[in-house]
Amino acid sequence: TPESQELLKQVMNENSDDQRFWLLARAYDQLLRGKPEGATKVLETLTKDYPETFEVWLVQGRVALALGQTEVARQALNKARELDPKFQEVDDLLTKLPPKSPDPVSPAPPSNEMPPSEVPSSEMPSSESPP
């Protein structure tokens, strides 16, 4: 809403000397404006420079959700939960994620081939040459 954006701008101006806070507020402002892609560059800096800051990972998770990056969101929100396990919003966001997709499975061998361990010994080539 315009009111929340104005309040955020005011808070940003009051805390302009705290780079971490200012960058975090800037990323969140982009998210509120419906431009989550604008927050990604700022979040790259924040996650690198402030990896132990709960709010960084919470905003990273929200931005990734807005961009449809489910696994990035899951990783960021799990990191946020690790840093502050009592913050309920993180669990709420995690429950809204679709289940984790299974790891890709390697394709099965063609049905006309048997693994060497299953080939009958009478069909296995002999290492001895005939007399």
N, C-alpha and C positions, 0 to 999 in steps of 0.2 A: 504494500500500500504506500501511497505517497508520504503518509505520516511516518511510517517506519523508516523509509529511506531518508527523510529529513532528520529524524532522530539519529540515525546511523551517521549521517554526514556531520552532525553536531558533535557526536562522540568522537569521530575521527579527528575533527579539528582540535578538540580538547586534549587528545592524546597523540598529537603529531610527533612528539619527541620519542615515543616508544615504537620503534620500527616494526617489531613483531606484531603489536596490536594494530598498528596502522595498516600493515599488509593484510592481516587477517580480515580486518573490516573492509578493506578494498575488495578482497575476494568474495566476501559475503554480499557486498553491495552488488557485484556483478551477478551473483546468483539471484538476488532479489529482483534485479532488473530483467530477469529472463535471459541473461547472456552468460550461461555457465562456462562456455568456451573461453570467455575473457578472464575467468578466474584461474584457468589451468596454469598459466605461466607464473602467476604469483604463488600458487600452491606448490609449484616445483621448488621455488626458493624456500618457502616456509617449511616444507617437509625435510629439506636438506639442512637448513639452518636451525630449525627448532623441532627435532624429531621427538622430543619428550613432552611436547605441548599438546594436551588433550584436544583443545579447540581446533588446532590445525587439522587433526585427523577427522574430527567431526565434520568440518566444512569440506574437507577432501571427499569424504563419503557422500555428503549431500550433493556436491558438484558432480561426482561420478554417477550418482543416481539420475541426476537431471540430464546427463549426457547418454544415459542408457548403458553405461559401463559397469555391469553388474559385478563382475569379479573384482574390479578395482575398488568399487564401493564396499564390497564385502571385506577386502583386506584392510581398507582404511578404517572402517567401522570396528573391526576386530581389534585393531591397534588402539583405537579410542577407548574401547571397552577394557582393554588391558591396562590403560593408563588411569581410567576412572570407572571401575566396575559398577559403581552405584548410580551412574547417570542413566536414568530410565529411557531417555530418548534414543540412545544407541540401540538398546534391545528392541525398541519399537521399530526402528528403521530396519534392523536386521531381520525381523520377522516378516517384513513386507517384501523382502527379496525372494525371487524364485529359488527353488532348491538348486544346490550346486550341481552343475552338469557333470556327468561321469567322465572320467578320463577316456580318451579315445582308445579303442581296442584294436590291436593289429588284426588284419584280416586273416581268416582261416585259410589253410593251404587248400588248393583245389582238391575236390573230392576223389579224383582218380589217382592221387598220390598218397602213399602211406609213409608216415615217418619211418626212418630206418629201423627203429626199435620194433616196429610192428611187421616188417617184411619177413615172411617165412624164410627160414634158413636155407631151404631147398632152392629159393629164388635168388639168394645172395650170391654174387660172383665169388669164386674161389680165388684165393691168393696164390694157389699152386698152379703151375702150368701143366697141361695134360702130357702124359709120356709119349 
